[in-house]
Amino acid sequence: MEKKSFLREWGPTFAWMAFILAAMWLFLNFVFGIVTINGTSMEPNLLDKQMVGVNHLAKIQRGDVVVFDARGEDPRIKPGNKDYVKRVIGVPGDTVSYSDGNIYVNGKKINQDFISSDEQNAGTEMTFGSTWSLKTLSASTGGWKTQDQNTSKVPAGEYFVMGDHRSVSNDGRYFGYVSRSHITGKVVVPFWYSNTIKQYVDHQNKDFFA
């Protein structure tokens, strides 16, 4: 088959294939993608190796579980790692504090039914003590960026995140705030997950305060 004849016959097909692949790439990167959970920091709600969706267009709210690029956030990130999955506790302008098992955002106690009492207490305290605030956290680990230290409120364009499995989670307590520009999107669990997990992952923003 001559070259011109080949292009005339198959050119439109290749053009459509290229268009479809480009559309899929744009959709997965800018509208809705899929990620695999790596690690145990979001147990018991999200388990290692589970696949979940990521809504790239969602407005980020308190209680949402988000995916973010940790390379510019966590100075202790392990080689080969990139994305972290954590829960948003504080949004820009919020104060966040902890006391004896309870977390307070702007002075209001939040609902922590999504984790066990052990994680609410000992898991959250770890080496930070039975009472802490954003300001005291920033001075306790040496991992917070200089511009984030000694802040009492979550800065504009930043978020404070924590893992649900707090006794093992490397999160905002250790490395500080996460920039909105590094957040890929909000996690959405597949339809076959239990209603309890859907509530704790997809809809906890509606039941954030106690």
N, C-alpha and C positions, 0 to 999 in steps of 0.2 A: 504493500500500500504506500502510495506517495505521501510525502510529508504534508503537503497542503491538504490532501484528501483526509489524512489521519486527523489533522487539527480541526478540519471542518466537521468531521464526524464525532470526535471525542472532546473537542474543545469546550462546548457547553457543559458537558458532564463534569469535566475537571473544574470548570468555573463554579458550578454549583457545589461540588465537594469542598472547594476552598472556602466558599461562602459559609457553608454549614459548619465547617471546622472553626472558622473565625468567630461565628456567632456563638458556638459552644464555648470557646475560650473566653469570650467576653462575658457570657452568662455566668460561667463558673467562677470567674475572677471578680466580677463586679455586681452580680445579682445574688446568686445562691450557689454555694459550693459544698463540698463534702470533705470532712477531715476524720482521721482516726485518732482516738484518745490514746495518748502515750503516757503511761504512768498511773499512779494511784491517788493523786492529789485531789481528785474530785469524787472519790468514793464517799458514801455508798450510791450516789446518784448517777455518776458516770464511771464506768469501769474501763480498765486497761484494754486496749484493742477494739473497743466499741466504735462503730461508725456513727457520726452525727452530721446533721446539716449545719450550714453557717449562712445566716441571712446577712448579706453585706450591706443592705439598705436600711436595716432596722435602726431606730433611734435607741441609743444606749441608756438604760434606766437602772436605778438601784434594784438589786436582786437578779439582774440578768447574768447569765453565764456567757462569757465572751472568749474569743480567740484573739491573741495578740502576738506580734513579733517581739520576742523577748531579747533579741540580740542587742538592742539599744537600751534595754531596761535593767537587766539583771547582770551585774558584773561577775557573778559566779556561774553563769550559764555554761553547761557542759558542751564540749566540742560536738558538733553534729546536730545539736538541738536548735530549734528555731521558734516554734509556736508553743505558747503556754495556753492552757484553758483554766480560767478562774472565774469567780463570782464577783460582780461589782457590789461593793459595800458603800462607797462614797463617791458622789459626783461633784463636779466643780462647785465650790462654795460651802461644801459640807464640813462639819466637824465630826470626828469619829473617835469614840473612846470605849474602853472596856473596863468592866468592874465585876468581879465575882461571877463570871459565867454569862454576863449580859453585855451585849454591844449596843451602844447608843449612837445614833446619828442625829445631830442637831438637838441633843438632849432627849430624844425619844427612843425608847427601847425597840429594837427590831425583833421580828419573828424569826426564830432559829429552829423551827420544827423540822427543817430539812436535814439536820444533823443530830447526832446523839448527844446526850448530856455530857458524856466524857469529852467529846470534841468541843462542846460549848465551853467547858471549864478548862481542864488540864491541857487539852489540845490547843486551845487558843492562847493560853498563858505562855506555855513553853518556857523560854528563858526571859520573857518580858515582864513577869510579875503578875500579881492578881489585879493590878490596876495599871492601865496605860492609856496614852493618848497619841495622836499623830506626832505631836512635838516630842514626847519622850521616846517613841519608837525611832524617830529619825536620828536620835543621838545614841542609840543602843547597839547598833550592828556595824556601823562603818560602811554599810553598803548603799546608803541613800546618796543620790546625786547632790552635789554641793548646793544647787539652787533649791532643792526640796527640803533641806535641813532647817530645823527650827520653825517650821510652818505649823500653824494650828488648824488651818483649813485646807481642803483640797484645792489646789490652784486652778485657774482657768485653763481649760483644754486638757485637764488631767483627771485620772480616776484612781481610786484606791480599791484594790482587789485582794481577795483571799480565796484559798482553796477550801472546799468542804471538809476534806480530810486534814484538818489543821495541824495535827500532830506530826505530819510528814510533809506538809505543803510548804514549798519555797515560794512565798508570795510577797505582797506589799509590805508586810511587817518587816521583811528583810531588805528589800530593795527599793521601797518607796512607791511613788505614783507611776502610773502608766499613761503615756501620751495618747490622746485620741487618734493621732495620726498613725499609731502603731497597732490600733485595734482593727482586726480584719472584719469582725462582725459578731452577731449574736448567735449562740448555739440554739438549734432547734432539733429536738429528738424525733426519730421516725415515728410514724403513726402506730406501729406495733408495740411501742414501749407502754408500760403501765400508766394509768391515769395519775398515779402518785408521782412518778418521775416526770411526767409532762407538767404537773403542777409545780414541782420543785425546780425544774429547769426552764420550761417555756413561759410559765405564768407567775413565778415568784415575785415579779415586780408589782403585781396587783395585790399581793399579800405581804408586803415587805415589813411594815410596822406591826408590832404586837397589839 
